[in-house]
Amino acid sequence: MMKITFFLVLISMAAFAASIENTVNAYYESSKAEDIESYMSHIDTSKMGDEEINHVRELTLGIWDAYNTDHYTVSNLRYFTESNYSMAQYTLNASVSGAENFEFELEYVMLLHKIDGSWRVVSSMPYEEYANVTEESRALEAIDYVLEEEHYLHTIPLEKAEPTFDGKPGKNLSSEIESAVESCASDEYCASVGMGRCTNGKCNSIQSSETGEEDVCGPGFVILLFVAIIAFLKNQ
C-alpha cells in the first residue's frame, strides 16, 4: 500500500512539473506562431477588466507586426510553488527578426497563477530586470516604513515637563548653608570645618580660655594650611 501511495505521489509531482513546463513552452510557442487566441488563453486575466484585456491584445499584436520569433528554446527550468502561485526561472535562447535582427540568451523569470486547475502566466521578464524591480520595491518599502514611523511619532502627544528648579537661589540660602555646616555627628567633623566641638548635634565654636573670644582658626585657615602642604610636597 505504501509503495502504491509513493508511486502516486511521484506521478502527481511529475504531472505538476509537466504542467508548469507545458505552460511555459505553450506561452512561447503561441507567441512564435502569433496565435493571439492561444496566447491569451495562457495569460492570467483574472484581475483584468475588458479594457485592459483589449490593451494586452493590441500591444501583443503590435509587437508581432514589428518582430518575428524565428526560433526559441527554454532550458534549465526550475521553480518553486506556494499555494496557487509559482515562480519559474529558466534560460531563454531566441532568434528574432523584423524591425531588428538579433539573438539573445538570457535568464528569465515567470510568475504563474493556478486558476481552475490550470497555470496562467502573470508576467515574464529577464532576471536582471526582475532583480532591479525587487530592489526598488524593497527600497520603497523601507521608505514607506520610515514615513509611517515618523507619522506615528508625530501623533503621540508630548507631555510638557514642569521645571523643578528655577535657577534662582533660595530666600534663606545663607541660613541653610550655615545650618548644614553646623549639623554634626562627631567632634572630628566640627574640627575639620573649624567649628569647635559637636554638642547636641551642632558644632559650637570654642572660645579662647584667656580672651573669651571665638577661635579665629576657621575654615579659611584650614584651607590655607591644606594649600601650603600641597605646595610643600610639590617642591620636594
Contacts in CASP RR format, 6 or more apart in sequence:
PFRMAT RR
TARGET T0000
AUTHOR 0000-0000-0000
METHOD contacts of the structure
MODEL  1
MMKITFFLVLISMAAFAASIENTVNAYYESSKAEDIESYMSHIDTSKMGD
EEINHVRELTLGIWDAYNTDHYTVSNLRYFTESNYSMAQYTLNASVSGAE
NFEFELEYVMLLHKIDGSWRVVSSMPYEEYANVTEESRALEAIDYVLEEE
HYLHTIPLEKAEPTFDGKPGKNLSSEIESAVESCASDEYCASVGMGRCTN
GKCNSIQSSETGEEDVCGPGFVILLFVAIIAFLKNQ
16 81 0 8 1.000
19 118 0 8 1.000
19 119 0 8 1.000
20 77 0 8 1.000
20 79 0 8 1.000
20 86 0 8 1.000
20 88 0 8 1.000
20 112 0 8 1.000
20 119 0 8 1.000
21 77 0 8 1.000
23 42 0 8 1.000
23 112 0 8 1.000
23 118 0 8 1.000
23 119 0 8 1.000
23 120 0 8 1.000
23 121 0 8 1.000
24 74 0 8 1.000
24 77 0 8 1.000
24 88 0 8 1.000
24 90 0 8 1.000
24 110 0 8 1.000
24 121 0 8 1.000
25 74 0 8 1.000
26 38 0 8 1.000
26 42 0 8 1.000
27 39 0 8 1.000
27 42 0 8 1.000
27 110 0 8 1.000
27 121 0 8 1.000
27 124 0 8 1.000
28 69 0 8 1.000
28 72 0 8 1.000
28 74 0 8 1.000
28 92 0 8 1.000
30 38 0 8 1.000
30 39 0 8 1.000
30 41 0 8 1.000
30 42 0 8 1.000
31 39 0 8 1.000
31 60 0 8 1.000
31 64 0 8 1.000
31 69 0 8 1.000
32 69 0 8 1.000
32 71 0 8 1.000
32 72 0 8 1.000
34 64 0 8 1.000
34 68 0 8 1.000
36 57 0 8 1.000
36 60 0 8 1.000
36 61 0 8 1.000
39 60 0 8 1.000
40 53 0 8 1.000
40 56 0 8 1.000
40 57 0 8 1.000
40 60 0 8 1.000
42 120 0 8 1.000
42 121 0 8 1.000
43 56 0 8 1.000
43 120 0 8 1.000
43 121 0 8 1.000
44 112 0 8 1.000
44 113 0 8 1.000
44 115 0 8 1.000
44 120 0 8 1.000
44 121 0 8 1.000
44 122 0 8 1.000
45 53 0 8 1.000
45 56 0 8 1.000
45 120 0 8 1.000
46 113 0 8 1.000
46 115 0 8 1.000
46 120 0 8 1.000
48 56 0 8 1.000
66 98 0 8 1.000
66 99 0 8 1.000
67 96 0 8 1.000
67 97 0 8 1.000
67 98 0 8 1.000
67 99 0 8 1.000
67 100 0 8 1.000
68 96 0 8 1.000
68 97 0 8 1.000
68 98 0 8 1.000
69 94 0 8 1.000
69 95 0 8 1.000
69 96 0 8 1.000
70 94 0 8 1.000
70 95 0 8 1.000
70 96 0 8 1.000
70 97 0 8 1.000
71 94 0 8 1.000
71 95 0 8 1.000
72 92 0 8 1.000
72 93 0 8 1.000
72 94 0 8 1.000
72 95 0 8 1.000
73 92 0 8 1.000
73 93 0 8 1.000
73 94 0 8 1.000
74 90 0 8 1.000
74 91 0 8 1.000
74 92 0 8 1.000
75 90 0 8 1.000
75 91 0 8 1.000
75 93 0 8 1.000
76 89 0 8 1.000
76 90 0 8 1.000
76 91 0 8 1.000
77 88 0 8 1.000
77 89 0 8 1.000
77 90 0 8 1.000
78 88 0 8 1.000
78 89 0 8 1.000
78 90 0 8 1.000
79 86 0 8 1.000
79 87 0 8 1.000
79 88 0 8 1.000
79 89 0 8 1.000
80 86 0 8 1.000
80 87 0 8 1.000
81 87 0 8 1.000
84 113 0 8 1.000
84 114 0 8 1.000
84 115 0 8 1.000
85 111 0 8 1.000
85 112 0 8 1.000
85 113 0 8 1.000
85 114 0 8 1.000
85 122 0 8 1.000
86 111 0 8 1.000
86 112 0 8 1.000
86 114 0 8 1.000
86 119 0 8 1.000
87 109 0 8 1.000
87 110 0 8 1.000
87 111 0 8 1.000
87 112 0 8 1.000
88 109 0 8 1.000
88 110 0 8 1.000
88 111 0 8 1.000
88 112 0 8 1.000
89 107 0 8 1.000
89 108 0 8 1.000
89 109 0 8 1.000
89 110 0 8 1.000
89 127 0 8 1.000
90 107 0 8 1.000
90 108 0 8 1.000
90 110 0 8 1.000
91 105 0 8 1.000
91 106 0 8 1.000
91 107 0 8 1.000
91 108 0 8 1.000
92 104 0 8 1.000
92 105 0 8 1.000
92 106 0 8 1.000
92 107 0 8 1.000
92 108 0 8 1.000
93 103 0 8 1.000
93 104 0 8 1.000
93 105 0 8 1.000
94 103 0 8 1.000
94 104 0 8 1.000
95 102 0 8 1.000
95 103 0 8 1.000
96 102 0 8 1.000
96 103 0 8 1.000
96 104 0 8 1.000
106 126 0 8 1.000
106 127 0 8 1.000
106 128 0 8 1.000
107 126 0 8 1.000
107 127 0 8 1.000
107 128 0 8 1.000
108 124 0 8 1.000
108 125 0 8 1.000
108 126 0 8 1.000
108 127 0 8 1.000
109 124 0 8 1.000
109 125 0 8 1.000
109 126 0 8 1.000
109 127 0 8 1.000
109 130 0 8 1.000
110 121 0 8 1.000
110 123 0 8 1.000
110 124 0 8 1.000
111 121 0 8 1.000
111 122 0 8 1.000
111 123 0 8 1.000
111 124 0 8 1.000
112 119 0 8 1.000
112 120 0 8 1.000
112 121 0 8 1.000
112 122 0 8 1.000
113 119 0 8 1.000
113 120 0 8 1.000
113 122 0 8 1.000
114 120 0 8 1.000
125 133 0 8 1.000
170 176 0 8 1.000
181 193 0 8 1.000
181 195 0 8 1.000
181 203 0 8 1.000
182 195 0 8 1.000
182 202 0 8 1.000
182 203 0 8 1.000
183 201 0 8 1.000
183 202 0 8 1.000
183 203 0 8 1.000
184 190 0 8 1.000
184 195 0 8 1.000
184 198 0 8 1.000
184 201 0 8 1.000
184 202 0 8 1.000
184 203 0 8 1.000
185 198 0 8 1.000
185 201 0 8 1.000
186 198 0 8 1.000
187 196 0 8 1.000
187 197 0 8 1.000
187 198 0 8 1.000
189 198 0 8 1.000
189 203 0 8 1.000
190 196 0 8 1.000
190 197 0 8 1.000
190 198 0 8 1.000
190 203 0 8 1.000
190 204 0 8 1.000
191 197 0 8 1.000
192 222 0 8 1.000
193 203 0 8 1.000
193 218 0 8 1.000
193 219 0 8 1.000
193 222 0 8 1.000
194 203 0 8 1.000
194 215 0 8 1.000
194 217 0 8 1.000
194 218 0 8 1.000
194 219 0 8 1.000
194 221 0 8 1.000
194 222 0 8 1.000
195 203 0 8 1.000
195 204 0 8 1.000
195 205 0 8 1.000
195 218 0 8 1.000
196 203 0 8 1.000
196 204 0 8 1.000
196 205 0 8 1.000
196 206 0 8 1.000
196 215 0 8 1.000
197 203 0 8 1.000
197 204 0 8 1.000
197 206 0 8 1.000
198 204 0 8 1.000
205 214 0 8 1.000
205 215 0 8 1.000
206 214 0 8 1.000
206 215 0 8 1.000
207 213 0 8 1.000
207 214 0 8 1.000
207 215 0 8 1.000
208 214 0 8 1.000
208 215 0 8 1.000
END
